[in-house]
Amino acid sequence: MPKSKRSKLVTLTKTAKKGRENKEALVDEIQSALETYQYVWVFSVDSMRNTFLKEVRSQWKESRIFFGRTKVMAKALGTTVESEYKPKLSKLAAQLAGDVGLLLTNETPETVKEYFDEYTRSDFPRAGQVSSVDFTLPAGVVYSRGGQIAEDDDVPLAHSLESTLRTQLGVPSLLKNGQVVLENEHVVCREGDVLDAKQSRLLKLFGIACAEFKIRLLASWGDGDVTVYDE
Protein backbone atom coordinates (compact mmCIF):
# COMPACT_ATOMS: atom_id res chain seq x y z
CA MET A 1 0.00 0.00 0.00
CA PRO A 2 1.54 3.37 -1.02
CA LYS A 3 2.62 5.74 1.75
CA SER A 4 0.60 8.89 2.30
CA LYS A 5 2.26 12.08 1.02
CA ARG A 6 0.22 14.30 3.32
CA SER A 7 2.11 16.47 5.76
CA LYS A 8 2.59 14.90 9.14
CA LEU A 9 2.60 16.67 12.49
CA VAL A 10 6.00 16.29 14.16
CA THR A 11 6.30 17.08 17.84
CA LEU A 12 9.41 18.94 18.98
CA THR A 13 8.79 18.34 22.67
CA LYS A 14 11.53 15.73 23.07
CA THR A 15 14.04 17.75 21.05
CA ALA A 16 13.45 20.91 23.05
CA LYS A 17 13.71 18.99 26.32
CA LYS A 18 16.96 17.34 25.24
CA GLY A 19 18.43 20.71 24.21
CA ARG A 20 17.51 22.23 27.57
CA GLU A 21 18.98 19.28 29.43
CA ASN A 22 22.24 19.57 27.47
CA LYS A 23 22.52 23.25 28.35
CA GLU A 24 21.84 22.57 32.00
CA ALA A 25 24.42 19.79 31.97
CA LEU A 26 27.02 22.17 30.51
CA VAL A 27 26.28 24.75 33.20
CA ASP A 28 26.71 22.05 35.86
CA GLU A 29 30.01 20.90 34.29
CA ILE A 30 31.45 24.40 34.25
CA GLN A 31 30.35 25.20 37.78
CA SER A 32 31.75 21.90 39.01
CA ALA A 33 35.06 22.76 37.33
CA LEU A 34 35.00 26.16 39.05
CA GLU A 35 35.23 24.29 42.34
CA THR A 36 38.31 22.40 41.10
CA TYR A 37 40.38 24.97 39.26
CA GLN A 38 41.95 28.17 40.50
CA TYR A 39 42.09 30.11 37.23
CA VAL A 40 39.62 30.73 34.42
CA TRP A 41 40.65 32.11 31.02
CA VAL A 42 38.60 33.37 28.09
CA PHE A 43 40.25 32.72 24.74
CA SER A 44 39.47 33.19 21.07
CA VAL A 45 40.66 31.11 18.13
CA ASP A 46 42.06 32.26 14.79
CA SER A 47 41.44 29.88 11.85
CA MET A 48 39.51 27.33 13.90
CA ARG A 49 40.47 23.69 13.28
CA ASN A 50 39.07 20.85 15.36
CA THR A 51 42.24 18.81 14.85
CA PHE A 52 44.43 21.44 16.50
CA LEU A 53 41.91 22.15 19.26
CA LYS A 54 41.96 18.42 20.07
CA GLU A 55 45.75 18.60 20.24
CA VAL A 56 45.53 21.45 22.75
CA ARG A 57 42.96 19.52 24.78
CA SER A 58 45.27 16.50 24.95
CA GLN A 59 48.17 18.65 26.11
CA TRP A 60 45.98 20.27 28.76
CA LYS A 61 44.18 17.13 29.90
CA GLU A 62 44.69 18.08 33.56
CA SER A 63 42.62 21.20 32.88
CA ARG A 64 39.18 21.70 31.31
CA ILE A 65 38.42 23.43 28.00
CA PHE A 66 34.92 24.47 26.95
CA PHE A 67 34.34 25.94 23.49
CA GLY A 68 31.18 27.38 21.95
CA ARG A 69 27.72 28.10 23.42
CA THR A 70 28.79 31.48 24.80
CA LYS A 71 25.41 32.27 26.37
CA VAL A 72 25.42 28.99 28.27
CA MET A 73 29.01 29.50 29.43
CA ALA A 74 28.16 33.04 30.51
CA LYS A 75 25.16 31.75 32.45
CA ALA A 76 27.40 29.26 34.25
CA LEU A 77 29.74 32.05 35.34
CA GLY A 78 26.92 34.45 36.09
CA THR A 79 26.19 37.57 34.08
CA THR A 80 25.37 39.88 37.00
CA VAL A 81 26.83 40.51 40.43
CA GLU A 82 23.75 38.85 41.90
CA SER A 83 24.00 35.70 39.77
CA GLU A 84 27.78 35.24 39.48
CA TYR A 85 28.99 31.86 40.71
CA LYS A 86 32.03 33.38 42.39
CA PRO A 87 32.98 37.02 43.05
CA LYS A 88 33.75 39.03 39.90
CA LEU A 89 33.05 36.17 37.49
CA SER A 90 30.36 38.34 35.88
CA LYS A 91 33.17 40.61 34.63
CA LEU A 92 34.73 37.60 32.94
CA ALA A 93 31.36 36.53 31.51
CA ALA A 94 31.16 39.93 29.80
CA GLN A 95 34.11 38.85 27.63
CA LEU A 96 32.21 35.85 26.22
CA ALA A 97 31.24 37.04 22.76
CA GLY A 98 31.92 35.53 19.35
CA ASP A 99 33.98 32.38 18.81
CA VAL A 100 35.46 32.08 22.27
CA GLY A 101 36.04 29.39 24.86
CA LEU A 102 36.94 28.84 28.50
CA LEU A 103 40.07 27.29 29.93
CA LEU A 104 39.87 26.29 33.58
CA THR A 105 43.22 25.30 35.05
CA ASN A 106 45.47 25.22 38.08
CA GLU A 107 48.51 26.11 35.98
CA THR A 108 50.04 29.47 36.81
CA PRO A 109 49.27 32.48 34.60
CA GLU A 110 52.92 32.53 33.51
CA THR A 111 52.70 28.92 32.30
CA VAL A 112 49.46 29.57 30.42
CA LYS A 113 50.77 32.69 28.72
CA GLU A 114 54.06 31.05 27.71
CA TYR A 115 52.31 28.04 26.17
CA PHE A 116 49.75 29.96 24.14
CA ASP A 117 52.24 32.64 23.05
CA GLU A 118 54.30 29.87 21.44
CA TYR A 119 51.55 27.55 20.17
CA THR A 120 50.71 28.07 16.48
CA ARG A 121 49.87 25.68 13.67
CA SER A 122 49.81 26.38 9.94
CA ASP A 123 47.02 25.15 7.67
CA PHE A 124 45.39 25.89 4.35
CA PRO A 125 42.91 28.78 4.43
CA ARG A 126 39.22 28.20 3.89
CA ALA A 127 36.70 30.16 1.88
CA GLY A 128 35.60 33.24 3.79
CA GLN A 129 38.95 33.77 5.48
CA VAL A 130 41.19 36.74 4.73
CA SER A 131 44.31 36.02 2.71
CA SER A 132 47.60 36.84 4.41
CA VAL A 133 49.61 36.54 1.17
CA ASP A 134 49.82 37.69 -2.42
CA PHE A 135 49.90 34.75 -4.81
CA THR A 136 50.30 34.92 -8.58
CA LEU A 137 50.90 32.04 -10.97
CA PRO A 138 53.64 33.10 -13.41
CA ALA A 139 53.32 32.73 -17.16
CA GLY A 140 54.78 29.62 -18.76
CA VAL A 141 54.81 26.04 -17.55
CA VAL A 142 52.83 25.67 -14.33
CA TYR A 143 54.82 24.02 -11.55
CA SER A 144 53.48 22.18 -8.52
CA ARG A 145 54.46 25.01 -6.15
CA GLY A 146 53.27 27.71 -8.50
CA GLY A 147 56.54 29.64 -8.74
CA GLN A 148 57.27 29.74 -5.00
CA ILE A 149 60.52 27.83 -5.42
CA ALA A 150 63.09 27.53 -8.18
CA GLU A 151 62.02 25.48 -11.19
CA ASP A 152 65.06 23.22 -10.76
CA ASP A 153 63.72 22.25 -7.34
CA ASP A 154 60.13 21.80 -8.51
CA VAL A 155 58.21 19.56 -10.88
CA PRO A 156 55.62 20.52 -13.52
CA LEU A 157 52.02 20.24 -12.46
CA ALA A 158 50.42 16.96 -13.53
CA HIS A 159 48.78 17.34 -16.95
CA SER A 160 45.65 15.61 -15.62
CA LEU A 161 44.95 18.71 -13.49
CA GLU A 162 44.72 21.09 -16.45
CA SER A 163 41.00 20.57 -16.93
CA THR A 164 40.38 21.17 -13.21
CA LEU A 165 42.36 24.40 -13.31
CA ARG A 166 40.54 25.70 -16.36
CA THR A 167 36.96 24.55 -15.88
CA GLN A 168 36.59 24.41 -12.10
CA LEU A 169 39.06 26.94 -10.73
CA GLY A 170 38.95 29.68 -13.36
CA VAL A 171 42.61 29.57 -14.38
CA PRO A 172 43.07 30.20 -18.14
CA SER A 173 45.41 27.26 -18.65
CA LEU A 174 46.05 25.05 -21.66
CA LEU A 175 48.02 21.94 -22.57
CA LYS A 176 51.16 22.23 -24.69
CA ASN A 177 53.31 19.22 -25.36
CA GLY A 178 51.76 17.44 -22.39
CA GLN A 179 52.44 20.29 -19.95
CA VAL A 180 50.08 22.72 -18.23
CA VAL A 181 50.85 26.22 -19.47
CA LEU A 182 49.71 29.80 -18.83
CA GLU A 183 50.13 32.34 -21.61
CA ASN A 184 49.93 35.18 -19.08
CA GLU A 185 50.41 35.35 -15.33
CA HIS A 186 47.29 34.72 -13.27
CA VAL A 187 46.60 36.51 -9.98
CA VAL A 188 45.08 34.05 -7.51
CA CYS A 189 44.71 36.44 -4.57
CA ARG A 190 46.04 39.55 -2.92
CA GLU A 191 46.81 40.02 0.74
CA GLY A 192 43.63 41.18 2.46
CA ASP A 193 41.25 39.51 0.00
CA VAL A 194 38.34 37.57 1.44
CA LEU A 195 38.93 34.21 -0.19
CA ASP A 196 36.26 32.44 -2.19
CA ALA A 197 36.08 28.67 -2.69
CA LYS A 198 38.15 28.72 -5.89
CA GLN A 199 40.93 30.79 -4.35
CA SER A 200 41.14 28.59 -1.25
CA ARG A 201 41.30 25.45 -3.42
CA LEU A 202 44.10 26.95 -5.53
CA LEU A 203 46.13 27.87 -2.46
CA LYS A 204 45.80 24.31 -1.20
CA LEU A 205 46.61 22.85 -4.62
CA PHE A 206 49.89 24.78 -4.72
CA GLY A 207 50.77 24.01 -1.10
CA ILE A 208 50.32 27.46 0.40
CA ALA A 209 49.42 26.95 4.06
CA CYS A 210 48.97 30.60 4.94
CA ALA A 211 46.27 30.24 7.62
CA GLU A 212 47.44 30.17 11.23
CA PHE A 213 45.61 28.40 14.03
CA LYS A 214 46.27 30.54 17.08
CA ILE A 215 44.62 30.74 20.47
CA ARG A 216 44.52 34.27 21.86
CA LEU A 217 44.03 34.92 25.56
CA LEU A 218 41.41 37.62 26.07
CA ALA A 219 40.85 37.72 29.81
CA SER A 220 41.49 35.80 33.01
CA TRP A 221 40.01 35.35 36.46
CA GLY A 222 42.00 34.27 39.49
CA ASP A 223 42.53 35.24 43.09
CA GLY A 224 39.15 36.98 42.98
CA ASP A 225 40.14 39.43 40.25
CA VAL A 226 39.67 39.79 36.46
CA THR A 227 42.33 40.89 33.99
CA VAL A 228 41.49 41.87 30.42
CA TYR A 229 44.28 41.65 27.85
CA ASP A 230 44.43 44.12 24.97
CA GLU A 231 45.73 42.90 21.62
C-alpha positions as CSV (number, residue, x, y, z in Angstrom):
1,M,0.0,0.0,0.0
2,P,1.5,3.4,-1.0
3,K,2.6,5.7,1.8
4,S,0.6,8.9,2.3
5,K,2.3,12.1,1.0
6,R,0.2,14.3,3.3
7,S,2.1,16.5,5.8
8,K,2.6,14.9,9.1
9,L,2.6,16.7,12.5
10,V,6.0,16.3,14.2
11,T,6.3,17.1,17.8
12,L,9.4,18.9,19.0
13,T,8.8,18.3,22.7
14,K,11.5,15.7,23.1
15,T,14.0,17.7,21.0
16,A,13.5,20.9,23.1
17,K,13.7,19.0,26.3
18,K,17.0,17.3,25.2
19,G,18.4,20.7,24.2
20,R,17.5,22.2,27.6
21,E,19.0,19.3,29.4
22,N,22.2,19.6,27.5
23,K,22.5,23.2,28.3
24,E,21.8,22.6,32.0
25,A,24.4,19.8,32.0
26,L,27.0,22.2,30.5
27,V,26.3,24.7,33.2
28,D,26.7,22.0,35.9
29,E,30.0,20.9,34.3
30,I,31.5,24.4,34.2
31,Q,30.3,25.2,37.8
32,S,31.7,21.9,39.0
33,A,35.1,22.8,37.3
34,L,35.0,26.2,39.1
35,E,35.2,24.3,42.3
36,T,38.3,22.4,41.1
37,Y,40.4,25.0,39.3
38,Q,41.9,28.2,40.5
39,Y,42.1,30.1,37.2
40,V,39.6,30.7,34.4
41,W,40.7,32.1,31.0
42,V,38.6,33.4,28.1
43,F,40.2,32.7,24.7
44,S,39.5,33.2,21.1
45,V,40.7,31.1,18.1
46,D,42.1,32.3,14.8
47,S,41.4,29.9,11.9
48,M,39.5,27.3,13.9
49,R,40.5,23.7,13.3
50,N,39.1,20.8,15.4
51,T,42.2,18.8,14.9
52,F,44.4,21.4,16.5
53,L,41.9,22.1,19.3
54,K,42.0,18.4,20.1
55,E,45.7,18.6,20.2
56,V,45.5,21.4,22.8
57,R,43.0,19.5,24.8
58,S,45.3,16.5,24.9
59,Q,48.2,18.7,26.1
60,W,46.0,20.3,28.8
61,K,44.2,17.1,29.9
62,E,44.7,18.1,33.6
63,S,42.6,21.2,32.9
64,R,39.2,21.7,31.3
65,I,38.4,23.4,28.0
66,F,34.9,24.5,26.9
67,F,34.3,25.9,23.5
68,G,31.2,27.4,21.9
69,R,27.7,28.1,23.4
70,T,28.8,31.5,24.8
71,K,25.4,32.3,26.4
72,V,25.4,29.0,28.3
73,M,29.0,29.5,29.4
74,A,28.2,33.0,30.5
75,K,25.2,31.7,32.4
76,A,27.4,29.3,34.2
77,L,29.7,32.0,35.3
78,G,26.9,34.5,36.1
79,T,26.2,37.6,34.1
80,T,25.4,39.9,37.0
81,V,26.8,40.5,40.4
82,E,23.8,38.8,41.9
83,S,24.0,35.7,39.8
84,E,27.8,35.2,39.5
85,Y,29.0,31.9,40.7
86,K,32.0,33.4,42.4
87,P,33.0,37.0,43.1
88,K,33.8,39.0,39.9
89,L,33.0,36.2,37.5
90,S,30.4,38.3,35.9
91,K,33.2,40.6,34.6
92,L,34.7,37.6,32.9
93,A,31.4,36.5,31.5
94,A,31.2,39.9,29.8
95,Q,34.1,38.9,27.6
96,L,32.2,35.9,26.2
97,A,31.2,37.0,22.8
98,G,31.9,35.5,19.4
99,D,34.0,32.4,18.8
100,V,35.5,32.1,22.3
101,G,36.0,29.4,24.9
102,L,36.9,28.8,28.5
103,L,40.1,27.3,29.9
104,L,39.9,26.3,33.6
105,T,43.2,25.3,35.1
106,N,45.5,25.2,38.1
107,E,48.5,26.1,36.0
108,T,50.0,29.5,36.8
109,P,49.3,32.5,34.6
110,E,52.9,32.5,33.5
111,T,52.7,28.9,32.3
112,V,49.5,29.6,30.4
113,K,50.8,32.7,28.7
114,E,54.1,31.1,27.7
115,Y,52.3,28.0,26.2
116,F,49.8,30.0,24.1
117,D,52.2,32.6,23.1
118,E,54.3,29.9,21.4
119,Y,51.6,27.6,20.2
120,T,50.7,28.1,16.5
121,R,49.9,25.7,13.7
122,S,49.8,26.4,9.9
123,D,47.0,25.2,7.7
124,F,45.4,25.9,4.3
125,P,42.9,28.8,4.4
126,R,39.2,28.2,3.9
127,A,36.7,30.2,1.9
128,G,35.6,33.2,3.8
129,Q,39.0,33.8,5.5
130,V,41.2,36.7,4.7
131,S,44.3,36.0,2.7
132,S,47.6,36.8,4.4
133,V,49.6,36.5,1.2
134,D,49.8,37.7,-2.4
135,F,49.9,34.8,-4.8
136,T,50.3,34.9,-8.6
137,L,50.9,32.0,-11.0
138,P,53.6,33.1,-13.4
139,A,53.3,32.7,-17.2
140,G,54.8,29.6,-18.8
141,V,54.8,26.0,-17.5
142,V,52.8,25.7,-14.3
143,Y,54.8,24.0,-11.6
144,S,53.5,22.2,-8.5
145,R,54.5,25.0,-6.2
146,G,53.3,27.7,-8.5
147,G,56.5,29.6,-8.7
148,Q,57.3,29.7,-5.0
149,I,60.5,27.8,-5.4
150,A,63.1,27.5,-8.2
151,E,62.0,25.5,-11.2
152,D,65.1,23.2,-10.8
153,D,63.7,22.3,-7.3
154,D,60.1,21.8,-8.5
155,V,58.2,19.6,-10.9
156,P,55.6,20.5,-13.5
157,L,52.0,20.2,-12.5
158,A,50.4,17.0,-13.5
159,H,48.8,17.3,-17.0
160,S,45.7,15.6,-15.6
161,L,44.9,18.7,-13.5
162,E,44.7,21.1,-16.4
163,S,41.0,20.6,-16.9
164,T,40.4,21.2,-13.2
165,L,42.4,24.4,-13.3
166,R,40.5,25.7,-16.4
167,T,37.0,24.5,-15.9
168,Q,36.6,24.4,-12.1
169,L,39.1,26.9,-10.7
170,G,38.9,29.7,-13.4
171,V,42.6,29.6,-14.4
172,P,43.1,30.2,-18.1
173,S,45.4,27.3,-18.7
174,L,46.1,25.0,-21.7
175,L,48.0,21.9,-22.6
176,K,51.2,22.2,-24.7
177,N,53.3,19.2,-25.4
178,G,51.8,17.4,-22.4
179,Q,52.4,20.3,-20.0
180,V,50.1,22.7,-18.2
181,V,50.9,26.2,-19.5
182,L,49.7,29.8,-18.8
183,E,50.1,32.3,-21.6
184,N,49.9,35.2,-19.1
185,E,50.4,35.3,-15.3
186,H,47.3,34.7,-13.3
187,V,46.6,36.5,-10.0
188,V,45.1,34.1,-7.5
189,C,44.7,36.4,-4.6
190,R,46.0,39.6,-2.9
191,E,46.8,40.0,0.7
192,G,43.6,41.2,2.5
193,D,41.3,39.5,0.0
194,V,38.3,37.6,1.4
195,L,38.9,34.2,-0.2
196,D,36.3,32.4,-2.2
197,A,36.1,28.7,-2.7
198,K,38.2,28.7,-5.9
199,Q,40.9,30.8,-4.4
200,S,41.1,28.6,-1.3
201,R,41.3,25.5,-3.4
202,L,44.1,27.0,-5.5
203,L,46.1,27.9,-2.5
204,K,45.8,24.3,-1.2
205,L,46.6,22.8,-4.6
206,F,49.9,24.8,-4.7
207,G,50.8,24.0,-1.1
208,I,50.3,27.5,0.4
209,A,49.4,27.0,4.1
210,C,49.0,30.6,4.9
211,A,46.3,30.2,7.6
212,E,47.4,30.2,11.2
213,F,45.6,28.4,14.0
214,K,46.3,30.5,17.1
215,I,44.6,30.7,20.5
216,R,44.5,34.3,21.9
217,L,44.0,34.9,25.6
218,L,41.4,37.6,26.1
219,A,40.8,37.7,29.8
220,S,41.5,35.8,33.0
221,W,40.0,35.3,36.5
222,G,42.0,34.3,39.5
223,D,42.5,35.2,43.1
224,G,39.2,37.0,43.0
225,D,40.1,39.4,40.3
226,V,39.7,39.8,36.5
227,T,42.3,40.9,34.0
228,V,41.5,41.9,30.4
229,Y,44.3,41.7,27.8
230,D,44.4,44.1,25.0
231,E,45.7,42.9,21.6
